[in-house]
Amino acid sequence: MLDKLIYDIRILKNPQKATLLQRYFKTGKGEYAEGDKFLGLTVPICRQISKKNKDLSLSDLKELLKSRYHEERLIALLILVSQFGKNQKKIFDFYLSSTKYINNWDLVDLTAPKIVGQYLYHLKDADIRSKQLKKLATSNNLWQRRIAVLATFYFIHENHFDESLQIAKMLLQDRHDLIHKAIGWMLREVGKRDQNVEEIFLRKYYQKMPRTMLRYAIEKFPDSLRRFYLARST
C-alpha cells in the first residue's frame, strides 16, 4: 500500500513548482530548512491524497515521514490528523516521537494545533500539560519550540488564553524569526477574541519584544493604537 501511495504522489510532481517552493521555504545552505526537497505539490492536492489514504498504518506512516520529500512528510502528518480521533494518546506520542521529521513551519502549523494542542487541552492533569508545553518551548530544536507555540492555538479557539501567554512570555527573547512570527500570531488571535487580555500582556512586555513579534501581535489594532505601541517600542 505504501509503495502505491508513493507512486501516486510522485507521478504528480511539478519540477517548476518544486523550484519555487524550495526558495519560498528557505532550503538553501544555512537557511532554516536547508536541504529540504520538494515535489511541487500544492497543499490541496496533499489533502486530497491524505483523505484517500487515511487508513494507512502507523508503520507505513513512520516510513513516509522519513521521506526526503516535503510533501510526502506533509501527507503523512495530515493522515495522522485524520486518525487522531480514533486513538489520541497513541497518535500524540507518535507525533512527538517524530519531530525530527516535522521540520518546516507549514508541517507544524497544519498539524500541531490539531494533535498536540487538542490532546493537551483535554488532559485532566494541568501539571502534565504545563510540563509538556514547557519541555517543547525550551527545546533547542526550532520546530519543537514552534510546536509549543502552535499547540496553544487550539486553546485560543476554546477561549483559554493562559497557555499562549505563558509560552509567549517564555519565548520573548527567542532568537529565531519564525518564533517571533508565531508568537505574534498567537497574541493577535488572543486579541481577536479579547483585546483587553492581549493588551494587558502587551503593556507589560511590548518593549521587550522583537519588532517582528510586536508587529504581528498588533496587526489588527486601529492605526492610532498600532502607532502608540510601535513608537514606544523604539
C-alpha atoms as a printed R data frame, in Angstrom:
    type eleno elety resid chain resno       x      y       z
1   ATOM     1    CA   MET     A     1   0.000  0.000   0.000
2   ATOM     2    CA   LEU     A     2   2.823  2.398   0.847
3   ATOM     3    CA   ASP     A     3   4.604  1.731  -2.445
4   ATOM     4    CA   LYS     A     4   1.448  2.548  -4.392
5   ATOM     5    CA   LEU     A     5   0.906  5.715  -2.392
6   ATOM     6    CA   ILE     A     6   4.457  6.901  -3.078
7   ATOM     7    CA   TYR     A     7   3.996  6.122  -6.767
8   ATOM     8    CA   ASP     A     8   0.707  8.062  -6.840
9   ATOM     9    CA   ILE     A     9   2.387 11.034  -5.181
10  ATOM    10    CA   ARG     A    10   5.425 11.172  -7.394
11  ATOM    11    CA   ILE     A    11   3.606 10.973 -10.718
12  ATOM    12    CA   LEU     A    12   2.057 14.324  -9.736
13  ATOM    13    CA   LYS     A    13   5.412 16.073  -9.314
14  ATOM    14    CA   ASN     A    14   5.851 19.504 -10.824
15  ATOM    15    CA   PRO     A    15   9.549 20.427 -11.113
16  ATOM    16    CA   GLN     A    16   8.905 24.108 -11.824
17  ATOM    17    CA   LYS     A    17   6.639 24.441  -8.810
18  ATOM    18    CA   ALA     A    18   9.147 22.477  -6.730
19  ATOM    19    CA   THR     A    19  11.878 25.008  -7.528
20  ATOM    20    CA   LEU     A    20   9.659 27.869  -6.393
21  ATOM    21    CA   LEU     A    21   8.704 26.054  -3.189
22  ATOM    22    CA   GLN     A    22  12.324 25.304  -2.318
23  ATOM    23    CA   ARG     A    23  13.065 29.024  -2.490
24  ATOM    24    CA   TYR     A    24   9.934 30.009  -0.559
25  ATOM    25    CA   PHE     A    25  10.615 27.544   2.252
26  ATOM    26    CA   LYS     A    26  14.258 28.586   2.627
27  ATOM    27    CA   THR     A    27  16.009 25.340   1.736
28  ATOM    28    CA   GLY     A    28  19.340 26.871   0.756
29  ATOM    29    CA   LYS     A    29  22.637 26.445   2.568
30  ATOM    30    CA   GLY     A    30  22.488 27.982   6.033
31  ATOM    31    CA   GLU     A    31  18.729 28.598   5.842
32  ATOM    32    CA   TYR     A    32  16.220 27.160   8.311
33  ATOM    33    CA   ALA     A    33  15.115 24.307   6.010
34  ATOM    34    CA   GLU     A    34  18.482 23.585   4.442
35  ATOM    35    CA   GLY     A    35  18.370 20.548   2.172
36  ATOM    36    CA   ASP     A    36  14.592 20.031   2.149
37  ATOM    37    CA   LYS     A    37  13.356 18.644  -1.171
38  ATOM    38    CA   PHE     A    38  10.030 19.359  -2.856
39  ATOM    39    CA   LEU     A    39   7.978 17.594  -5.492
40  ATOM    40    CA   GLY     A    40   5.875 20.650  -6.329
41  ATOM    41    CA   LEU     A    41   2.500 19.510  -4.965
42  ATOM    42    CA   THR     A    42   0.076 22.056  -3.531
43  ATOM    43    CA   VAL     A    43  -1.471 21.692  -0.070
44  ATOM    44    CA   PRO     A    44  -4.974 20.986  -1.518
45  ATOM    45    CA   ILE     A    45  -3.520 18.112  -3.557
46  ATOM    46    CA   CYS     A    46  -1.741 16.784  -0.463
47  ATOM    47    CA   ARG     A    47  -5.019 16.950   1.441
48  ATOM    48    CA   GLN     A    48  -6.819 15.005  -1.284
49  ATOM    49    CA   ILE     A    49  -4.160 12.296  -1.242
50  ATOM    50    CA   SER     A    50  -4.234 12.075   2.557
51  ATOM    51    CA   LYS     A    51  -8.027 11.609   2.553
52  ATOM    52    CA   LYS     A    52  -7.756  8.736   0.088
53  ATOM    53    CA   ASN     A    53  -5.137  7.058   2.283
54  ATOM    54    CA   LYS     A    54  -6.492  7.889   5.736
55  ATOM    55    CA   ASP     A    55  -6.243  4.261   6.919
56  ATOM    56    CA   LEU     A    56  -2.513  3.908   6.331
57  ATOM    57    CA   SER     A    57  -0.860  2.023   9.192
58  ATOM    58    CA   LEU     A    58   1.415  3.768  11.672
59  ATOM    59    CA   SER     A    59   4.328  1.660  10.498
60  ATOM    60    CA   ASP     A    60   3.801  2.902   6.944
61  ATOM    61    CA   LEU     A    61   3.326  6.459   8.174
62  ATOM    62    CA   LYS     A    62   6.600  6.185  10.040
63  ATOM    63    CA   GLU     A    63   8.354  5.290   6.806
64  ATOM    64    CA   LEU     A    64   6.591  8.039   4.868
65  ATOM    65    CA   LEU     A    65   7.631 10.596   7.483
66  ATOM    66    CA   LYS     A    66  11.259  9.709   6.806
67  ATOM    67    CA   SER     A    67  10.902 10.761   3.166
68  ATOM    68    CA   ARG     A    68  13.307 13.356   1.839
69  ATOM    69    CA   TYR     A    69  10.339 14.956   0.079
70  ATOM    70    CA   HIS     A    70   8.474 17.619   1.984
71  ATOM    71    CA   GLU     A    71   5.053 16.804   0.529
72  ATOM    72    CA   GLU     A    72   5.292 13.145   1.490
73  ATOM    73    CA   ARG     A    73   6.010 14.122   5.074
74  ATOM    74    CA   LEU     A    74   3.087 16.551   4.944
75  ATOM    75    CA   ILE     A    75   0.747 13.838   3.659
76  ATOM    76    CA   ALA     A    76   1.839 11.511   6.460
77  ATOM    77    CA   LEU     A    77   1.121 14.216   9.031
78  ATOM    78    CA   LEU     A    78  -2.270 15.045   7.534
79  ATOM    79    CA   ILE     A    79  -3.181 11.361   7.762
80  ATOM    80    CA   LEU     A    80  -2.166 11.429  11.439
81  ATOM    81    CA   VAL     A    81  -4.554 14.345  11.960
82  ATOM    82    CA   SER     A    82  -7.379 12.355  10.381
83  ATOM    83    CA   GLN     A    83  -6.583  9.344  12.601
84  ATOM    84    CA   PHE     A    84  -6.230 11.354  15.804
85  ATOM    85    CA   GLY     A    85  -9.810 10.934  16.975
86  ATOM    86    CA   LYS     A    86  -9.557  7.138  16.997
87  ATOM    87    CA   ASN     A    87  -6.521  6.809  19.263
88  ATOM    88    CA   GLN     A    88  -5.478 10.177  20.618
89  ATOM    89    CA   LYS     A    89  -2.759  9.139  23.074
90  ATOM    90    CA   LYS     A    90  -1.078  6.859  20.545
91  ATOM    91    CA   ILE     A    91  -1.109  9.496  17.797
92  ATOM    92    CA   PHE     A    92   0.083 12.194  20.195
93  ATOM    93    CA   ASP     A    93   3.028 10.070  21.329
94  ATOM    94    CA   PHE     A    94   3.830  9.070  17.763
95  ATOM    95    CA   TYR     A    95   3.779 12.707  16.663
96  ATOM    96    CA   LEU     A    96   6.147 13.893  19.384
97  ATOM    97    CA   SER     A    97   8.493 10.974  18.753
98  ATOM    98    CA   SER     A    98   8.659 12.069  15.103
99  ATOM    99    CA   THR     A    99   9.543 15.753  15.464
100 ATOM   100    CA   LYS     A   100  12.856 15.089  13.711
101 ATOM   101    CA   TYR     A   101  10.819 14.876  10.514
102 ATOM   102    CA   ILE     A   102   8.368 17.706  11.301
103 ATOM   103    CA   ASN     A   103  10.943 20.182  10.155
104 ATOM   104    CA   ASN     A   104   9.317 23.141   8.472
105 ATOM   105    CA   TRP     A   105   6.802 25.733   9.603
106 ATOM   106    CA   ASP     A   106   3.908 24.556   7.434
107 ATOM   107    CA   LEU     A   107   4.269 20.980   8.688
108 ATOM   108    CA   VAL     A   108   3.969 22.309  12.234
109 ATOM   109    CA   ASP     A   109   1.216 24.840  11.604
110 ATOM   110    CA   LEU     A   110  -1.110 22.455   9.787
111 ATOM   111    CA   THR     A   111  -0.905 19.717  12.408
112 ATOM   112    CA   ALA     A   112   0.363 20.770  15.853
113 ATOM   113    CA   PRO     A   113  -2.853 22.519  16.969
114 ATOM   114    CA   LYS     A   114  -4.981 19.540  15.923
115 ATOM   115    CA   ILE     A   115  -2.817 16.882  17.552
116 ATOM   116    CA   VAL     A   116  -0.614 18.338  20.290
117 ATOM   117    CA   GLY     A   117  -2.926 21.224  21.144
118 ATOM   118    CA   GLN     A   118  -6.107 19.202  21.175
119 ATOM   119    CA   TYR     A   119  -4.602 16.366  23.195
120 ATOM   120    CA   LEU     A   120  -3.079 18.620  25.840
121 ATOM   121    CA   TYR     A   121  -6.176 20.793  26.113
122 ATOM   122    CA   HIS     A   122  -8.322 17.819  27.078
123 ATOM   123    CA   LEU     A   123  -5.855 16.423  29.619
124 ATOM   124    CA   LYS     A   124  -7.306 16.417  33.119
125 ATOM   125    CA   ASP     A   125  -3.898 16.875  34.722
126 ATOM   126    CA   ALA     A   126  -2.917 20.533  34.268
127 ATOM   127    CA   ASP     A   127   0.598 19.890  35.617
128 ATOM   128    CA   ILE     A   128   1.349 17.337  32.902
129 ATOM   129    CA   ARG     A   129   0.005 19.737  30.279
130 ATOM   130    CA   SER     A   130   2.156 22.568  31.576
131 ATOM   131    CA   LYS     A   131   5.288 20.403  31.785
132 ATOM   132    CA   GLN     A   132   4.831 19.119  28.233
133 ATOM   133    CA   LEU     A   133   4.391 22.596  26.784
134 ATOM   134    CA   LYS     A   134   7.380 23.869  28.754
135 ATOM   135    CA   LYS     A   135   9.519 20.962  27.573
136 ATOM   136    CA   LEU     A   136   8.715 21.752  23.954
137 ATOM   137    CA   ALA     A   137   9.102 25.511  24.423
138 ATOM   138    CA   THR     A   138  12.565 25.175  25.980
139 ATOM   139    CA   SER     A   139  13.866 22.725  23.386
140 ATOM   140    CA   ASN     A   140  16.977 23.538  21.371
141 ATOM   141    CA   ASN     A   141  15.021 22.375  18.331
142 ATOM   142    CA   LEU     A   142  13.364 25.268  16.493
143 ATOM   143    CA   TRP     A   143  10.444 23.150  15.315
144 ATOM   144    CA   GLN     A   144   9.670 21.795  18.775
145 ATOM   145    CA   ARG     A   145   9.502 25.362  20.051
146 ATOM   146    CA   ARG     A   146   7.152 26.274  17.219
147 ATOM   147    CA   ILE     A   147   5.043 23.188  18.035
148 ATOM   148    CA   ALA     A   148   4.694 24.527  21.591
149 ATOM   149    CA   VAL     A   149   3.502 27.900  20.312
150 ATOM   150    CA   LEU     A   150   1.106 26.494  17.705
151 ATOM   151    CA   ALA     A   151  -0.290 23.897  20.105
152 ATOM   152    CA   THR     A   152  -1.789 26.765  22.075
153 ATOM   153    CA   PHE     A   153  -3.806 27.792  19.004
154 ATOM   154    CA   TYR     A   154  -6.269 25.066  19.962
155 ATOM   155    CA   PHE     A   155  -6.558 26.574  23.450
156 ATOM   156    CA   ILE     A   156  -7.219 30.003  21.966
157 ATOM   157    CA   HIS     A   157 -10.042 28.603  19.849
158 ATOM   158    CA   GLU     A   158 -11.559 27.352  23.100
159 ATOM   159    CA   ASN     A   159 -11.122 30.815  24.655
160 ATOM   160    CA   HIS     A   160  -8.373 29.678  27.018
161 ATOM   161    CA   PHE     A   161  -5.511 32.149  26.756
162 ATOM   162    CA   ASP     A   162  -3.195 31.438  29.695
163 ATOM   163    CA   GLU     A   163  -1.154 28.796  27.871
164 ATOM   164    CA   SER     A   164  -0.458 31.075  24.903
165 ATOM   165    CA   LEU     A   165   0.543 33.948  27.178
166 ATOM   166    CA   GLN     A   166   2.827 31.720  29.252
167 ATOM   167    CA   ILE     A   167   4.596 30.384  26.166
168 ATOM   168    CA   ALA     A   168   4.850 33.908  24.749
169 ATOM   169    CA   LYS     A   169   6.494 35.118  27.955
170 ATOM   170    CA   MET     A   170   8.948 32.200  27.916
171 ATOM   171    CA   LEU     A   171   9.986 32.857  24.325
172 ATOM   172    CA   LEU     A   172  10.125 36.652  24.283
173 ATOM   173    CA   GLN     A   173  13.887 36.526  23.816
174 ATOM   174    CA   ASP     A   174  13.978 33.659  21.338
175 ATOM   175    CA   ARG     A   175  16.469 34.395  18.584
176 ATOM   176    CA   HIS     A   176  14.571 32.953  15.627
177 ATOM   177    CA   ASP     A   177  12.291 34.999  13.411
178 ATOM   178    CA   LEU     A   178   9.929 32.048  12.928
179 ATOM   179    CA   ILE     A   179   9.252 32.011  16.661
180 ATOM   180    CA   HIS     A   180   8.751 35.786  16.722
181 ATOM   181    CA   LYS     A   181   6.147 35.484  13.977
182 ATOM   182    CA   ALA     A   182   4.391 32.526  15.594
183 ATOM   183    CA   ILE     A   183   4.088 34.219  18.988
184 ATOM   184    CA   GLY     A   184   2.907 37.457  17.425
185 ATOM   185    CA   TRP     A   185   0.314 35.481  15.502
186 ATOM   186    CA   MET     A   186  -0.956 33.760  18.650
187 ATOM   187    CA   LEU     A   187  -1.154 37.063  20.515
188 ATOM   188    CA   ARG     A   188  -3.119 38.524  17.619
189 ATOM   189    CA   GLU     A   189  -5.527 35.575  17.806
190 ATOM   190    CA   VAL     A   190  -5.975 36.178  21.534
191 ATOM   191    CA   GLY     A   191  -6.719 39.815  20.778
192 ATOM   192    CA   LYS     A   192  -9.364 38.905  18.220
193 ATOM   193    CA   ARG     A   193 -11.284 37.208  21.000
194 ATOM   194    CA   ASP     A   194 -10.407 39.520  23.892
195 ATOM   195    CA   GLN     A   195  -8.339 42.588  23.087
196 ATOM   196    CA   ASN     A   196  -8.145 43.558  26.734
197 ATOM   197    CA   VAL     A   197  -6.344 40.299  27.583
198 ATOM   198    CA   GLU     A   198  -3.835 40.881  24.799
199 ATOM   199    CA   GLU     A   199  -3.256 44.497  25.797
200 ATOM   200    CA   ILE     A   200  -2.621 43.619  29.433
201 ATOM   201    CA   PHE     A   201   0.149 41.347  28.195
202 ATOM   202    CA   LEU     A   202   1.460 43.899  25.697
203 ATOM   203    CA   ARG     A   203   1.638 46.746  28.201
204 ATOM   204    CA   LYS     A   204   3.879 44.594  30.353
205 ATOM   205    CA   TYR     A   205   6.129 43.141  27.677
206 ATOM   206    CA   TYR     A   206   5.894 45.034  24.392
207 ATOM   207    CA   GLN     A   207   9.130 46.958  24.971
208 ATOM   208    CA   LYS     A   208  10.971 43.654  25.388
209 ATOM   209    CA   MET     A   209   9.502 42.077  22.246
210 ATOM   210    CA   PRO     A   210  11.361 41.698  18.974
211 ATOM   211    CA   ARG     A   211   9.906 44.155  16.465
212 ATOM   212    CA   THR     A   212   8.507 41.407  14.234
213 ATOM   213    CA   MET     A   213   6.664 39.797  17.126
214 ATOM   214    CA   LEU     A   214   5.090 43.096  18.111
215 ATOM   215    CA   ARG     A   215   4.066 43.946  14.557
216 ATOM   216    CA   TYR     A   216   2.308 40.614  14.160
217 ATOM   217    CA   ALA     A   217   0.618 40.978  17.556
218 ATOM   218    CA   ILE     A   218  -0.869 44.428  16.849
219 ATOM   219    CA   GLU     A   219  -1.617 43.925  13.156
220 ATOM   220    CA   LYS     A   220  -5.404 44.151  13.653
221 ATOM   221    CA   PHE     A   221  -5.348 47.096  16.060
222 ATOM   222    CA   PRO     A   222  -6.638 50.526  14.960
223 ATOM   223    CA   ASP     A   223  -3.908 52.616  13.331
224 ATOM   224    CA   SER     A   224  -3.627 55.012  16.260
225 ATOM   225    CA   LEU     A   225  -3.128 52.174  18.725
226 ATOM   226    CA   ARG     A   226  -0.603 50.465  16.481
227 ATOM   227    CA   ARG     A   227   1.381 53.687  16.241
228 ATOM   228    CA   PHE     A   228   1.280 54.021  20.026
229 ATOM   229    CA   TYR     A   229   2.908 50.646  20.584
230 ATOM   230    CA   LEU     A   230   5.403 50.974  17.742
231 ATOM   231    CA   ALA     A   231   6.510 54.436  18.823
232 ATOM   232    CA   ARG     A   232   7.083 53.390  22.412
233 ATOM   233    CA   SER     A   233   8.953 50.208  21.463
234 ATOM   234    CA   THR     A   234  11.748 52.055  19.638
